[in-house]
Amino acid sequence: MNEKLKEVFQNMKKNSIFLMALILICNVLGCSGETDSKIPQPTNPAVSEPVTEPTITGADLVEPPSGTDAEDVSDDREPAREVGVFDLEKGTVLLNSGYEMPILGIGCFRLSQEEAENSVYWALRDGYRLIDTARIYGNEPGVGRGIQRAIDEGIVTREEIFVTTKMWTSDYDNGAAAIEASLDRLGLDYIDLMILHHSQPENDVEAYKAMEQAVADGKLKSIGLSNYYEKEDFDRLVNATTIVPALIQNETHPYHQSMEMKEHIAKYGTVMESWFPLGGRGNTQTLFQDETISSIAKAHDKTSAQVILRWHLQAGNIAIPGSSNEAHIKENFEIFDFELSEDEMQRITDIDKDQRFAGY
């Protein structure tokens, strides 16, 4: 019995040594039963590379082909800026053409050549980057000279300026020549936006197609319409052409707010631009003295003109007030240092009379 007990004890000793060795090996190799959550993490994890915001082009604005499931479309980049939404800090809006357009500019209606040159120069000096003229205004050469003065003095570069002109109805039968003539009169290699000046169903589609060709040729960046006041008229032209208008320029102001038309064109990513944003010559005082507008102006220590222009931008209207007065041009641009409240915006919305001041 003693020999057998001795043999058992020796076997137990060998097994104990083996077991201890096994435990030691497991500890060395990390075979413990502890979870990963207890494993110490590095104090300075690697920082991911910054995401580069994509460049927005016209292709980014095209919807996926019909029949494509949303899950099939890659979504591995930052969302593009939304078309038609005003950026009040930058003072721009992204057009459906893929180009950014300033939302406040200088209008040149009824300005002489000399007045147009000076007004454009003063506006660019004061911070404006949007200029609006038209063939029928007869001042494209003056506008071009004002632009060149500002460029020559180092105030701006051509690329920083957004130039708009319009094709007159008598030129619709030869749109290509009209575009070349405007380029020549302005002294520019390209025009940022050209607009058909009025609806003219007998030949405006062909004129618009000429502008489409000029876009393809690099002579125009964006194209649009002016004085199309009926939804059906707008759709008529859109359905007969290829490029959706980037904007419509219509008479729009607190007494004629163009609500229905704005809602309709928004479906196409088309934005509203206002001519006569302050009511136009002979009607500005009617708006300036409106009790609602004047009381809001007093509350902000601003002029009625500044309040109306600020209302336009917050309401989603590009505004192009015209003036040959150096002080007024400066005043009209000083509207980015205050904001109208929701209540004030609603009060101005409530004075809409669907009343136009012009008959054209």
C-alpha positions in Angstrom: 0.0 0.0 0.0 2.8 2.4 0.8 4.3 1.9 -2.6 1.0 2.5 -4.3 0.3 5.7 -2.3 3.8 6.9 -3.1 3.1 6.3 -6.9 -0.2 8.2 -6.7 1.5 11.2 -5.0 4.2 11.3 -7.6 1.6 11.3 -10.4 -0.3 14.1 -8.8 2.9 16.1 -8.5 3.7 15.6 -12.2 0.1 16.6 -13.1 0.3 19.7 -11.0 3.5 20.8 -12.6 2.0 20.1 -16.0 -1.1 22.1 -15.1 0.9 25.1 -13.8 3.0 25.1 -17.0 -0.2 25.1 -19.1 -1.6 28.0 -17.2 1.6 29.9 -17.6 1.7 29.3 -21.4 -1.9 30.5 -21.8 -1.2 33.7 -19.9 1.8 34.4 -22.1 -0.1 33.7 -25.3 -3.1 35.9 -24.2 -5.6 33.0 -23.8 -7.3 34.5 -20.8 -11.1 34.7 -20.7 -11.2 38.5 -20.4 -13.2 40.4 -23.0 -11.8 42.8 -25.6 -13.4 45.7 -23.8 -10.8 45.4 -21.1 -7.9 45.7 -23.5 -6.3 49.1 -23.1 -7.0 51.4 -26.1 -4.3 53.8 -27.6 -4.5 57.2 -26.2 -4.0 58.9 -29.6 -6.1 57.1 -32.2 -5.3 57.9 -35.8 -7.2 60.9 -37.2 -9.1 60.3 -40.4 -8.2 62.5 -43.4 -10.4 65.6 -43.9 -13.3 65.1 -46.3 -13.0 67.3 -49.4 -16.2 69.0 -50.4 -17.1 67.9 -54.0 -17.2 70.4 -56.8 -20.8 71.1 -57.9 -21.4 70.8 -61.6 -24.6 70.6 -63.6 -24.3 66.8 -63.6 -24.7 66.8 -59.8 -28.1 68.3 -60.2 -29.5 65.5 -62.4 -31.8 63.0 -60.8 -31.0 59.3 -61.1 -32.4 57.6 -64.2 -35.9 56.3 -63.9 -36.0 52.8 -62.6 -32.9 53.2 -60.5 -33.4 52.3 -56.8 -32.2 54.7 -54.2 -30.1 51.9 -52.7 -28.2 51.5 -56.0 -27.0 55.2 -56.0 -23.6 55.7 -54.3 -23.9 58.0 -51.3 -20.2 58.2 -50.2 -19.7 61.9 -50.3 -20.9 65.1 -48.7 -24.3 66.2 -49.9 -24.2 68.9 -52.6 -25.6 72.4 -51.7 -29.3 72.5 -52.4 -30.4 74.3 -55.6 -32.4 77.4 -55.1 -31.6 77.9 -51.4 -30.3 81.3 -50.6 -27.0 81.5 -48.6 -27.5 84.8 -46.8 -24.0 84.7 -45.3 -22.3 84.3 -48.7 -25.0 86.3 -50.5 -25.4 83.7 -53.2 -27.7 81.1 -54.5 -26.9 77.9 -56.4 -28.7 77.9 -59.8 -30.0 74.7 -61.4 -27.2 75.2 -64.0 -24.6 74.5 -61.4 -23.4 78.1 -61.1 -23.5 80.3 -58.0 -25.2 83.7 -58.5 -25.1 86.7 -56.2 -28.6 87.5 -54.8 -28.2 91.3 -54.7 -27.2 93.3 -57.7 -27.3 96.6 -59.5 -30.0 97.1 -62.2 -29.3 99.4 -65.2 -32.8 100.0 -66.5 -33.2 103.6 -67.9 -29.5 104.5 -67.3 -27.6 106.4 -69.9 -24.2 105.1 -71.1 -22.3 107.3 -68.7 -24.7 106.6 -65.8 -24.4 102.9 -66.4 -20.6 103.0 -66.4 -20.5 105.0 -63.2 -23.2 103.0 -61.4 -21.6 99.7 -62.3 -18.2 100.9 -61.2 -19.5 102.3 -57.9 -21.5 99.1 -57.2 -18.5 96.8 -57.8 -16.4 99.1 -55.6 -19.0 98.8 -52.8 -19.2 95.0 -52.9 -21.8 94.2 -55.5 -21.0 91.3 -57.8 -24.2 91.0 -59.8 -24.9 93.4 -62.7 -28.1 93.4 -64.8 -28.6 95.1 -68.1 -30.4 94.4 -71.4 -30.0 95.1 -75.1 -33.1 97.3 -75.2 -31.7 99.5 -72.3 -29.1 100.7 -74.9 -26.3 100.8 -72.3 -24.4 97.5 -72.7 -21.2 99.4 -73.8 -21.4 101.6 -70.7 -21.9 98.6 -68.5 -18.8 97.0 -70.1 -16.7 100.1 -69.5 -17.7 100.2 -65.8 -16.7 96.5 -65.5 -13.4 97.1 -67.1 -12.6 100.1 -64.9 -13.2 98.0 -61.8 -11.0 95.2 -63.2 -8.2 97.6 -64.3 -8.1 99.1 -60.8 -7.9 95.7 -59.2 -11.2 95.9 -57.4 -12.5 92.6 -58.9 -11.6 90.0 -61.5 -13.9 89.0 -64.3 -14.5 85.6 -62.7 -15.8 87.3 -59.6 -18.5 89.2 -61.5 -21.9 87.8 -62.6 -23.1 89.7 -65.7 -26.7 89.4 -66.9 -28.2 90.8 -70.1 -31.4 90.1 -72.1 -32.3 89.4 -75.7 -35.0 91.7 -77.0 -38.1 90.3 -78.8 -37.1 91.8 -82.2 -33.9 89.7 -82.1 -35.7 86.4 -81.5 -35.5 85.3 -85.1 -31.8 85.5 -85.1 -30.8 84.7 -81.6 -27.2 83.6 -82.4 -26.4 87.1 -83.9 -28.1 88.8 -80.9 -25.8 86.9 -78.5 -22.7 87.8 -80.4 -23.8 91.4 -80.5 -24.3 91.6 -76.7 -20.9 90.0 -76.2 -19.3 92.6 -78.4 -21.1 95.5 -76.8 -20.2 94.4 -73.3 -16.6 93.6 -74.3 -16.8 90.2 -72.7 -15.8 86.7 -73.8 -18.8 85.1 -72.0 -22.0 86.2 -70.3 -23.0 84.6 -67.0 -26.7 84.8 -67.7 -28.8 85.7 -70.7 -32.5 86.0 -70.5 -35.3 86.2 -73.1 -36.8 89.6 -72.3 -40.5 88.8 -72.9 -42.8 85.9 -73.7 -43.4 85.8 -77.4 -44.9 82.4 -78.3 -44.5 82.8 -82.1 -40.7 82.6 -81.9 -39.3 82.5 -78.3 -38.7 78.8 -78.4 -36.2 79.2 -81.4 -34.6 82.1 -79.6 -34.2 80.0 -76.4 -32.7 77.2 -78.5 -30.1 79.7 -79.8 -29.2 80.4 -76.2 -28.9 76.7 -75.5 -26.5 76.4 -78.3 -24.5 79.3 -76.9 -24.3 77.5 -73.6 -22.8 74.5 -75.4 -20.3 76.8 -77.1 -19.2 78.4 -73.8 -20.6 81.8 -74.7 -23.3 81.7 -72.0 -23.1 80.1 -68.6 -26.8 80.1 -67.6 -30.1 81.1 -69.4 -33.5 82.2 -68.2 -36.7 84.1 -68.9 -38.3 87.4 -68.1 -41.9 88.5 -68.0 -43.4 85.1 -68.1 -46.3 85.5 -65.7 -48.4 82.4 -66.4 -47.5 78.9 -65.3 -48.8 77.5 -68.6 -46.6 79.9 -70.6 -43.6 78.9 -68.6 -44.4 75.2 -69.1 -44.9 75.7 -72.8 -41.3 76.8 -73.3 -39.8 74.3 -70.9 -41.6 71.4 -72.7 -40.2 72.5 -76.1 -36.6 73.0 -75.0 -33.8 71.1 -73.2 -32.2 73.4 -70.6 -34.5 74.3 -67.7 -34.5 78.1 -67.1 -32.2 79.0 -64.2 -34.5 81.9 -63.2 -37.4 84.1 -64.1 -37.1 87.8 -63.8 -40.5 89.3 -63.1 -41.9 92.3 -61.4 -41.9 91.3 -57.7 -42.1 93.4 -54.6 -44.2 93.5 -51.3 -47.4 94.5 -53.2 -46.9 91.8 -55.9 -45.1 88.9 -54.3 -45.5 86.3 -57.1 -46.3 83.5 -54.7 -48.0 81.1 -57.1 -45.4 81.5 -59.8 -42.5 81.0 -57.3 -44.1 77.9 -56.0 -44.5 76.5 -59.6 -41.0 77.3 -60.8 -39.5 75.9 -57.6 -40.4 72.4 -58.9 -37.9 73.0 -61.7 -35.2 74.4 -59.4 -35.8 77.8 -61.1 -35.5 80.9 -58.9 -37.3 84.2 -58.9 -35.5 87.5 -59.7 -37.2 90.8 -59.1 -37.1 93.8 -61.3 -38.7 96.8 -59.7 -37.8 95.3 -56.3 -38.5 98.7 -54.7 -41.6 99.4 -56.8 -39.9 101.2 -59.7 -39.6 104.9 -60.4 -42.7 106.8 -59.3 -43.8 104.0 -57.0 -41.0 103.7 -54.5 -42.5 106.1 -52.1 -45.8 104.1 -52.0 -43.8 101.2 -50.6 -41.4 103.2 -48.5 -44.3 104.9 -46.7 -46.3 101.8 -46.2 -47.0 101.7 -42.4 -45.9 98.1 -42.0 -42.6 98.6 -43.9 -41.8 102.0 -42.3 -42.5 100.7 -38.8 -40.2 97.7 -39.3 -37.5 100.0 -40.7 -37.7 102.2 -37.6 -37.4 99.2 -35.3 -34.1 98.2 -37.1 -32.8 101.7 -37.5 -32.8 101.1 -41.3 -34.4 102.7 -44.3 -37.5 101.4 -45.9 -35.5 100.5 -49.0 -33.1 98.4 -46.9 -36.0 96.6 -45.2 -37.7 95.8 -48.5 -34.4 94.5 -50.0 -33.7 92.4 -47.0 -37.3 91.0 -47.2 -36.6 90.0 -50.9 -33.5 88.0 -49.9 -35.1 86.3 -47.0 -38.2 85.5 -49.1 -36.0 83.9 -51.8 -36.0 86.7 -54.5 -32.9 87.9 -56.2 -33.1 91.7 -56.1 -31.6 94.2 -58.6 -32.4 97.7 -57.5 -31.4 100.3 -60.1 -29.9 103.7 -59.3 -27.5 106.3 -60.6 -27.1 107.8 -57.2 -23.8 106.9 -55.6 -25.1 107.1 -52.0 -28.2 105.1 -52.7 -26.2 102.3 -54.4 -24.1 102.1 -51.2 -27.1 102.2 -49.0 -28.9 99.4 -50.9 -26.0 97.0 -50.3 -25.9 97.6 -46.6 -28.5 94.9 -45.7 -26.3 92.0 -44.6 -25.9 93.3 -41.0 -29.5 92.7 -39.8 -32.2 90.1 -40.1 -36.0 90.3 -40.2 -37.8 88.1 -37.7 -40.4 85.5 -38.7 -43.1 87.9 -37.4 -41.7 90.8 -39.5 -41.5 88.6 -42.6 -45.1 87.5 -42.0 -46.3 91.1 -41.6 -44.8 92.0 -45.0 -46.3 88.9 -46.5 -49.7 90.0 -45.3 -49.6 93.3 -47.3 -49.4 91.5 -50.7 -52.1 93.1 -52.9 -51.2 91.2 -56.1 -50.7 94.7 -57.5 -48.3 95.4 -60.3 -47.0 98.9 -61.0 -45.9 98.3 -64.6 -47.9 97.2 -67.6 -45.1 95.3 -69.4 
